[in-house]
Amino acid sequence: MSLKDKRIVVTGGAGFIGSHLVDRLIKEEPEKIIVVDNFFLGKHRNIEEAFRKFSALKLYYQDASHYEKMKNIFKIERPDVVFNLAVVPLLTSHELPKITCEDNISITLSVLELLKDELYDTLIHCSSSEAYGTATESIMDENHPLHPTTPYAASKAASDLLVESYSNTFDLDTAIVRPFNNYGPRQNEGSYAGVIPITIQRIMNGQKPVIHGDGLQTRDYIYVKDVVEAFVDIYNHESTRGKVMNIATGKEITILDMVTAIARELEYGGEFIFEDERPADVRRHRGDITLAQKSFGFEAKTSFDEGIKMTVEWYLETTHN
Ligand SMILES: NC(=O)c1ccc[n+]([C@@H]2O[C@H](COP(=O)([O-])OP(=O)(O)OC[C@H]3O[C@@H](n4cnc5c(N)ncnc54)[C@H](O)[C@@H]3O)[C@@H](O)[C@H]2O)c1
């Protein structure tokens, strides 16, 4: 399959991963890209460049969980495919667990109902490795049990089960992409920011970096552009349908090593502050990518050092401009 001349909806397209996906989709020469985002954490500046490059980009300032309003958009735009990335993120779920779960599940139900009602053809749904919880095996494949440790993770796991159940019951064309920890330019650095943007900003502002817990918890950090490449490949390869696919590097990095790499890049030689562990923090994460490798030759091309260098450069450039 190909995205050429297709009409594509990206929910959450003004967010971190969604905006990189929009940039990547432009190269496929679609007829139209329609971003649906309520700007909970999305930013106009994330898609400014895409607007300059691609005249057939359209933005709806809309809550994707609202079925009737989404139906009106879909009747106007008649999309072929939806990449569903809209989300209320992990750290919000510590403060607003009910809203996080309700919104994330309702967004998924909304795009599933639209698919069931034949308002488009294919759903590529974005899951998260958080759905697995802490690793019970050293490397996690897609059969690893779902033991979400936070309300956010539970909402992601529930959404995945909904996609699978609708797909089975109504014979829908779907695939689930399960990325591990993303990093790169445009990651939200404001409220609810992740550890990489927070660490970069702290050092740039002359503050000491903070590590929660002992810093020996691990993550499989993947550069965002490698992830959006996989989204396109997953759409293009029909063998991915009905499946969940890990998108990761297959390598584990401790939080301590990650903070050290950022400190090195920013030439910071000071000390690190160790604070209490975050509630329900997962201990180890490393993705098994065999399925994605076999299905479409997936490979995370960007090394951690290269990715951190490009990310830090982006923060330095955008903060000073
Ligand atoms: N960032 C990561 O490390 C990571 C890892 C694995 C999976 N994911 C998944 O990737 C996807 C994108 O995450 P991200 O990191 O880019 O987050 P993000 O917060 O940068 O982007 C999410 C976007 O969704 C929008 N949004 C939130 N609620 C909405 C709603 N009701 N209607 C429409 N838009 C809404 C936000 O405004 C934002 O632009 C999510 O599905 C997330 O679970 C992220």
The ligand as an SDF file (V2000), in Angstrom:
LIG
                    3D

 44 48  0  0  0  0  0  0  0  0999 V2000
    6.4830   10.4960   24.0170 N   0  0  0  0  0  0  0  0  0  0  0  0
    6.7480    9.2070   24.2150 C   0  0  0  0  0  0  0  0  0  0  0  0
    7.8310    8.8470   24.7090 O   0  0  0  0  0  0  0  0  0  0  0  0
    5.7680    8.1450   23.8080 C   0  0  0  0  0  0  0  0  0  0  0  0
    6.1520    6.7940   23.9370 C   0  0  0  0  0  0  0  0  0  0  0  0
    5.2570    5.8170   23.5410 C   0  0  0  0  0  0  0  0  0  0  0  0
    4.0270    6.1520   23.0280 C   0  0  0  0  0  0  0  0  0  0  0  0
    3.6750    7.4490   22.9320 N   0  0  0  0  0  0  0  0  0  0  0  0
    2.3670    7.7660   22.3430 C   0  0  0  0  0  0  0  0  0  0  0  0
    2.5660    8.6230   21.2360 O   0  0  0  0  0  0  0  0  0  0  0  0
    1.4130    9.4240   21.0410 C   0  0  0  0  0  0  0  0  0  0  0  0
    1.8110   10.8820   20.9510 C   0  0  0  0  0  0  0  0  0  0  0  0
    2.4350   11.2650   22.1780 O   0  0  0  0  0  0  0  0  0  0  0  0
    3.3670   12.5390   22.3160 P   0  0  0  0  0  0  0  0  0  0  0  0
    4.5020   12.1510   23.1610 O   0  0  0  0  0  0  0  0  0  0  0  0
    3.6060   13.1250   20.9830 O   0  0  0  0  0  0  0  0  0  0  0  0
    2.4520   13.4840   23.2030 O   0  0  0  0  0  0  0  0  0  0  0  0
    2.0630   15.0200   23.0020 P   0  0  0  0  0  0  0  0  0  0  0  0
    1.3540   15.4200   24.2540 O   0  0  0  0  0  0  0  0  0  0  0  0
    3.2170   15.8240   22.5470 O   0  0  0  0  0  0  0  0  0  0  0  0
    1.0080   14.9400   21.8070 O   0  0  0  0  0  0  0  0  0  0  0  0
   -0.3120   14.5420   22.0010 C   0  0  0  0  0  0  0  0  0  0  0  0
   -1.1840   15.5080   21.2580 C   0  0  0  0  0  0  0  0  0  0  0  0
   -2.5520   15.1170   21.4660 O   0  0  0  0  0  0  0  0  0  0  0  0
   -3.3040   16.3050   21.6470 C   0  0  0  0  0  0  0  0  0  0  0  0
   -4.5370   15.9590   22.3600 N   0  0  0  0  0  0  0  0  0  0  0  0
   -4.7030   15.6160   23.6580 C   0  0  0  0  0  0  0  0  0  0  0  0
   -5.9900   15.3440   23.9090 N   0  0  0  0  0  0  0  0  0  0  0  0
   -6.6560   15.5180   22.7320 C   0  0  0  0  0  0  0  0  0  0  0  0
   -8.0050   15.3880   22.3360 C   0  0  0  0  0  0  0  0  0  0  0  0
   -8.9500   15.0260   23.2070 N   0  0  0  0  0  0  0  0  0  0  0  0
   -8.3320   15.6460   21.0490 N   0  0  0  0  0  0  0  0  0  0  0  0
   -7.3940   16.0250   20.1560 C   0  0  0  0  0  0  0  0  0  0  0  0
   -6.1030   16.1630   20.4710 N   0  0  0  0  0  0  0  0  0  0  0  0
   -5.7360   15.9040   21.7420 C   0  0  0  0  0  0  0  0  0  0  0  0
   -2.3890   17.2350   22.4070 C   0  0  0  0  0  0  0  0  0  0  0  0
   -2.7690   18.5830   22.3040 O   0  0  0  0  0  0  0  0  0  0  0  0
   -1.0620   16.9560   21.7490 C   0  0  0  0  0  0  0  0  0  0  0  0
   -0.8460   17.8030   20.6380 O   0  0  0  0  0  0  0  0  0  0  0  0
    0.4790    9.0910   22.1900 C   0  0  0  0  0  0  0  0  0  0  0  0
   -0.4610    8.1420   21.7680 O   0  0  0  0  0  0  0  0  0  0  0  0
    1.4030    8.4910   23.2500 C   0  0  0  0  0  0  0  0  0  0  0  0
    0.7120    7.6230   24.1080 O   0  0  0  0  0  0  0  0  0  0  0  0
    4.5030    8.4680   23.3090 C   0  0  0  0  0  0  0  0  0  0  0  0
  1  2  1  0
  2  3  2  0
  2  4  1  0
  4  5  1  0
  4 44  2  0
  5  6  2  0
  6  7  1  0
  7  8  2  0
  8  9  1  0
  8 44  1  0
  9 10  1  0
  9 42  1  0
 10 11  1  0
 11 12  1  0
 11 40  1  0
 12 13  1  0
 13 14  1  0
 14 15  2  0
 14 16  1  0
 14 17  1  0
 17 18  1  0
 18 19  2  0
 18 20  1  0
 18 21  1  0
 21 22  1  0
 22 23  1  0
 23 24  1  0
 23 38  1  0
 24 25  1  0
 25 26  1  0
 25 36  1  0
 26 27  1  0
 26 35  1  0
 27 28  2  0
 28 29  1  0
 29 30  1  0
 29 35  2  0
 30 31  1  0
 30 32  2  0
 32 33  1  0
 33 34  2  0
 34 35  1  0
 36 37  1  0
 36 38  1  0
 38 39  1  0
 40 41  1  0
 40 42  1  0
 42 43  1  0
M  CHG  2   8   1  16  -1
M  END
$$$$
